[in-house]
Amino acid sequence: MSRISVRGFAVASATAVTTVGAVVGVAAGNTQALDANGDNFEAAAADTTLLADIPGGEQAQIQVSSLSQQADAQAAAADSAAKKSAEEAARLQAAKDAKSKKEAAEKAEKERKEKEERANRDSVRDASSFSAQGSYSISEVKAIARQMIPGDQFQCFSNIVERESGWNYRAQNASSGAYGLVQALPGHKMSSAGADWQTNPATQIKWGLNYMNNRYDSPCGAWSFWQANHWY
């Protein structure tokens, strides 16, 4: 019997549990049965390759190839993990840089505003720097106010004065006694800014500005309150 026939017989024997006729034929020495099934045995054996049938050198090559594939797969996984880690680190660094830039920009803007406010305060004139007059027109009173009030606060101050007195420095509320440009109540409170509080708009502006700064932080703070309450 040839080697392939023996191998075929072994394969057929392993699968002949469900083929009763073939087993009986072999036990009875029925060569016809053997021959009749022999072709099937050999056909099955032709499709079956056992590791034991592969020469030793080729087995070694297969094992080396398998290890190489595993190494390549592990290397690819490591590269992918390293790439993801690098991308995440870059993302975190970009977010950190963006935050730092934003904070730096906010700090610069704050410093710019503070510098501007200091410049505005330094540029304003005190009430005592204006020569007293017998009377003042509305345009003259506004001109004095523009020189005494920081530029970024003048409009808010003007909004309040316009509604309280219409820029009349002698305006008086008959019922409450409020007096002057900013309608101080009572009017004599403005004496803290100067004895000429009744006749000098510069004195009234000085007192009104101090009042708004002390109570509302600024004329614009006072204007916000006035809008909500119609008094300040």
Secondary structure by P-SEA (a helix, b strand, c coil): ccaaaaaaaaaaaaaccccaaaaaaaaaccaaaaaaaaaaaaaaaaaccccccccaaaaaaaaaaaaaaaaaaaaaaaaaaaaaaaaaaaaaaaaaaaaaaaaaaaaaaaaaaaaaaaaaaaaccccccccccccccaaaaaaaaaaccccccaaaaaaaaaacccccccccccccccccccccccccccccccccccccaaaaaaaaaaaaaaacccaaaaaaaaaacccc
